[in-house]
Amino acid sequence: MSVTANRKGPQMEKREVLTEKHAYWRGFMIRLNDMVNTREYGQFLFNCRHDLSFSTKILKSLPNIDVEGSIEYLKSKGGFCDCEVLMNID
């Protein structure tokens, strides 16, 4: 758990690690696939940057997600870059 401050004072905010069982997982994978595999001028493009930059960007956009914990989880499952997350996990 992490403590965050808001206008009403300190508040305990539960952060969750994103795993395959999480309600956000399917949407996370769809968004990641759309970022890694794009289409431009009728051609499919593979955009993996060989890091987890797309995964990190998506995780940061999800409410109450422990980004660092989720990245560690992805790595523990063989996802050391965005394309490996798509290929090795799920």
Protein Blocks (a to p, Z undefined) as FASTA:
>chain_A
ZZdddfkopcddddddddfkbmklmmmmmmmmmmmmcceehiacdfbehiaklmmmmmmm
pghiafklmmmmmmmnopabfklmmmmgZZ
